[in-house]
Amino acid sequence: MKGRVVVLGEIAGREAAALMLDGVLEDLILDPGEEAGPLPGAIYRGVADRPMKGQGGVFVRLGDGQMGFLREAGGIAPGQRLIVQIAGQAEPHKAPPVSLRTLFKGRLSIVTPMAPGINVSRRIRETAIRDGLTALAEEAMAGCDYGLILRSAAAEAGDDEVAAEIAELRGLAEAVMSDLDGAPELLVDAAGPQETAWREWSDPEPDEVIDRPGAFEGEGVLDAIDALTVPEVALPAGGSLVIEPTRALVAVDVNTGADTSLAAGLKANIAAARELPRQLRLRGLGGQVVIDFAPMPKKDRAALDQQLRAAFRGEAAETSLAGWTPLGNYELSRKRDRLPLADLLKE
């Protein structure tokens, strides 16, 4: 299977979407179910609860016994009604993070009530297209102090389509942001897997969208998911990557296989750096990640750093590369943007 292919269907009765690139699974979105609690992207009318001393934040009641945690709590009084958005996946036994900086996302544009101004994706480089989209956006947002981001897919869409989506998102944003009266309540649900796939994987346009019974099995998605349930990942030239989530962190070990030379170590480490973002994304792993790279000369660390920066540059989940520890390990942190795949497959 060549090209960029989106596969839609169900896994274990859950709605799912998979992105395949030349037959390799690049991304997977699986409905976590209602038991997962508030999901990233959902927007609530909340009520500020008690502040957390020493943490600089405040709990927010979301309704149905659910709570969120807001860090940017300056000037917020207990009992104050707020419009908040779930900003990330909750850690075990903790409230999910919420933010006042709501985003109303479409395939072509994003309305940003708390961040005014018109912004055009940097991936749109042609000056004439950028100027035309900016003018269109200014007209569509006239009289509104909300901000707008034009996504790269807007460059390929017609003006009427872009204007219609902006008008729809603006209307939704204005209605939601003014809906402060009442008890805590879900106002905008998080997008499902297939809606997210349509919104996030449409640029570049997929070569094919497959939506038929048995598509996940026929296109190799189920086999790829099976490979994600074991710790070891084979690397080119005989090396391997072992990924072990623990309660405190994600431990990653890089092995060279039979060849234990320093040259083989650098080769395996570069292959691991290129593969690691995909593995963390597909496995739904985040938080602190500690990597025990294969032995290699210290002079080659700069080259490996460059490979890691390049590999994580295009990741949607916020990632911070902390660097080398005194013991020779490498640390990074990745925002938890979804539930671990292993937990979803258990249910």
Stockholm file with secondary structure:
# STOCKHOLM 1.0

chainA/1-347         MKGRVVVLGEIAGREAAALMLDGVLEDLILDPGEEAGPLPGAIYRGVADRPMKGQGGVFVRLGDGQMGFLREAGGIAPGQRLIVQIAGQAEPHKAPPVSLRTLFKGRLSIVTPMAPGINVSRRIRETAIRDGLTALAEEAMAGCDYGLILRSAAAEAGDDEVAAEIAELRGLAEAVMSDLDGAPELLVDAAGPQETAWREWSDPEPDEVIDRPGAFEGEGVLDAIDALTVPEVALPAGGSLVIEPTRALVAVDVNTGADTSLAAGLKANIAAARELPRQLRLRGLGGQVVIDFAPMPKKDRAALDQQLRAAFRGEAAETSLAGWTPLGNYELSRKRDRLPLADLLKE
#=GR chainA/1-347 SS CCSEEEEEEEETTEEEEEEEETTEEEEEEECCCGGGCSCTTCEEEEEEEEEETTTTEEEEEEETTEEEEESCCTTCCTTCEEEEEECSCCCTTSCCEEESSCCEECSSEEEETTSCSEEECTTCCCHHHHHHHHHHHHHHTTTCCCEEEECGGGGGSCHHHHHHHHHHHHHHHHHHHTCCCSSSEEEECCCCHHHHHHHHSCSSCCSEEEESTTHHHHTTHHHHHHHTTSSEEECGGGCEEEEEECSSCEEEEEECTTCCSHHHHHHHHHHHHHHHHHHHHHHTCCEEEEEECCCCCGGGHHHHHHHHHHHHTTCSSCEEEEEECTTSCEEEEECCCSCCHHHHHHC
#=GC SS_cons         CCSEEEEEEEETTEEEEEEEETTEEEEEEECCCGGGCSCTTCEEEEEEEEEETTTTEEEEEEETTEEEEESCCTTCCTTCEEEEEECSCCCTTSCCEEESSCCEECSSEEEETTSCSEEECTTCCCHHHHHHHHHHHHHHTTTCCCEEEECGGGGGSCHHHHHHHHHHHHHHHHHHHTCCCSSSEEEECCCCHHHHHHHHSCSSCCSEEEESTTHHHHTTHHHHHHHTTSSEEECGGGCEEEEEECSSCEEEEEECTTCCSHHHHHHHHHHHHHHHHHHHHHHTCCEEEEEECCCCCGGGHHHHHHHHHHHHTTCSSCEEEEEECTTSCEEEEECCCSCCHHHHHHC
//
